[in-house]
């Protein structure tokens, strides 16, 4: 019995020690980090306009939650084989989130301009996290391409292409050429597999990369399903690289500062009767 108690106490001490090391690891170290995700690593990014204060605690440790301060644009890293709980305050209310190992997260503004903690698309320090991957319903994809009046003469770019469904549909339904860009290699693999399945691989190209850095000047149509702050980040790139007359079609979120260039807005319901809005711009 005594032996069992000693072993149990030893396990508890080791667990506390591991949790202490995880929580006291300096956030943001290892600036050479370039992988999209690391097994058992949780990253938290701040893409809001203010400093975020939060507490974090391993779900299996006996230590007190650690208070953290995340500056604008900063990234915190935690190596943890188990889930962690994050707590932060919003409008006087305490918000708690359960974070999964090997997953990136980001503090962002929601549609009501309130701060929320969302899953991110990557944990890299050398590229902005424009949006997590959420597939666009096919009825919305079809309406986006229809609204943009895509045809066989177009070159359609999708920035943050996910599984490539917009580019693939443009090639299959309209004979358009297409280029999809995504920072996550897994998404690009899915896109390439989808293009082969649809028989349009000769019409499309999918690139692993930062959409902020790759050249998009040949585009005649640009498709986006990002977030307002991401669209705002991309706007100077559009103004610099896109030719006059290029069409930009966005799902659910406008391009801030381009009110004068907006030429249409259409609402569409998906198969679950959820409402989506498509915004059309001309450069």
N, C-alpha and C positions, 0 to 999 in steps of 0.2 A: 504493500500500500504506500509506504514511504517512498519507494522507488518510483512509483507512478506519479506521485505528487512532485517529486524532483524533476522528472521528465516534463511534466506539464508546465512547471514553472520555467524551465529552460526554454521551451517552445514559446511561451508568452514573452520572455525577455528578448528572444531573437526577433519575434514579430514586431515588438516595439522598436527595436533597433533599426530594422528595415524601414519601418514607417517613418522614423525620424530622418533617416538618410534621404528618403524620397521627398519628404516635405521641406527639408532644408537645402536641397540641391538648388543652386543659384539658377533662377529662370533665365533663359536666353543664352546660356553658355553654349559652346561648340558652334561658333558662327559659320563653320564650314559645312554644316548640316545641309544636305540637299535632297534627301529622299522625300517622297510625297507622304509616306507614313512609315512608322517604325513600330514593330511588334511590341506591345506592352507599354507604348508611350502615349501619354495624353498631352495634347498641346492646347493652350488657350490663347487666343489672339484678341486684341482690342482694335476693332475697326470703327469705333465711335469717335466722337469729337471731344471726349473728356476722359479723365482718369477713372478707372474702375477699381473699387475696393471690394474684396471678396474674402471668404474663408474657404479652406479646403481641408478635407480629412479623408484618409483611407477608410473604407467601409469595414475593414477587419482589424484596425489598430486600436490601441487603448490610449493613444496620445490625444491631447486637446487639438481642436482645429487650429490651423495656422493662418494668421491674417496676412493677406497679400495685397499689393498695390500694382495694378497693371496700367502702365502709361499708354497714351495714344500711340497706336501702331506697334506696340511691343508684343512679344510672344513669350509665354511661360511654358516650360516643359516639365513633365513629371513622368519618370519611369516607374510604372506600377503594373504588376501582373494581375491586380484586382481593381475593381471599380472604386471610384472616389466620389465623394459628395462635395458639391460647391454650393455655397450660400451667399447671396448678395441681396442688397436692399434696393427696392424700386418704389418710389412714391410712398415711403414709410412702411411698405410691406416687405416681409422677408420671403425671398424666392429661393427655392432649393432645387438643384438639378443633380441627377445621378449620371456620372460620366463613365463611359465604357473604355476599357484599356484598348490601345491601338487606334484611337479615334481623335481627329482634330475637332476643336470647337472654336467658336468666335462669338464675342459680344457684338451684337449688331442692333440697329434700330428696326422695330417692326413697322407695320403699316400705320400704326397710331403714333409713331415717332417715340415709342418707349423702348427701353433697353431690354433685350432678351439674349439668352445664351443659346446659340444654335450649333448644330453640327456644321463643320467647315468642310472645305474640299481638300485641304492639304495643310501640312505643318511646316512648310518651307519658310525660311527667313528671307530668301532672295526674290520673292514674288508675292504680290498681293493676293489675298484670298477673295476672289470675286463673288463666289456663291457656292453653296453646297449643291450636289447633284440631286435634282428633282426632275423626273421625266415630264415633258410636256405631253398632255393627252393628245392622242392622234387627231381628234376633231379640231383641236386648237392648231396643231401643226398644219393641217389642211387649210384652215382658214387663214393662217399667217401667209402661206404661199399664194393663196388665191388673192388676198388683199394686196400683196406685193406684185401681183401680176407676173409671176415668174414664168419664163418660157425657155426654149432651147438655146437662146442666145445669152442667157445669164450665167454669171459666176457667183454662186451663193456661198457666203462665209457664215459659219456659225461659231461664235466666240463662247467657249464653254459648252462644247457640243454634246457632252455626256455620251450617250450610246449612239449618237450620230443620226437619230431618227429624222431630223429636219433635212439634213443634207441628203440622206438616202431617199426620202420622199420626193425631194426636188428633182433628183436624178431619175427616179423611177416613173414619176407621174408627169414630169414636164421635159425630161431630157436635158436638164440643166447640168452644168459642171458644178462641183462643189468642193469646198475645203472646210474641214472641221478642225478646230483647235481646242485642246483640253490639256490641263496640266497633269492630269492623272493618267498614267500609262494603262491602267486597267480599263478606263473608259475608252481609250483609243483602241485597245484590243477588241472590246465589244463592238465598237463602230466598224472596224475592219471586217469582223465576222458577219455583222449585219449587212454590210455592203455586198459581200460575197453571196450570202443567202438570197439577197434581192436581185443579184445578177447585175449590179451597177458598179462593180469595183473599178472598171475602166473610166468611169465618169467622175470619181471622187478621190480625194486624198485626205488623210487624217494625220495631224501633226501633234506630237507631244510638245507642249511649250507654254510659255507665258503669253497670253493674248495681248498683254500690254506692250510686248516687245516685237512680236512677229509682224512682218509687213502685210497689210491687207489692202494695198492700193489697187489691186486688180479687181476687187469685188464690185459687182453691180448691185447686189443685194446683200445686206448684213442682217442676220437673225440673232436675237438676244433673248435669253431668259435668265437675267441676272437680278441684281438688287439696285435700288435707286442710287446708293453711294457708288456702286460699281459702274453703273451707267454714267454717272457724273465723272468718274475717273477716266472713262474711255472717251468722253466727249472731245477733249483736245486732240486725241489721236484721230478721231473721225474727221475733225476740221482740218487736220494737217494732211492726212493720207488719202481720204476718200475723194473721188472725183465729184464735181458738181452733178447733181441729178441722181446720185446713188441713193437707193432706197434702204432705209433701216426700219425693220419691223421688230417690235418688242412685245414680249408676253408679260402682262400684268403690271409692269412698272414703266413709267415715263423716263425720258432722258432730261434731267433737270437742266434748265438753261436753254432748252431747245423748243420752247413753247411756240415760237414763230415758225418753226420748221415742221411742226406737227400738222399733218394734212388729213388724218382720219383716226377714229377710235371706234372699235366695234366690240360688242359683248357677245360671248359664246358660252353656251352651257355644255358641260361634258356629260358623260354617261351616268355620272352620279348626281347630276343636276346642280353641280357647283358652277358658279359663274366665273368666267375669265374675261379679261379685257385685252384687246390687241391694239397697240398704238403704231401708227404708220408715220414715218418721217421721210422727207426728201432733203438730202444734203445740198 
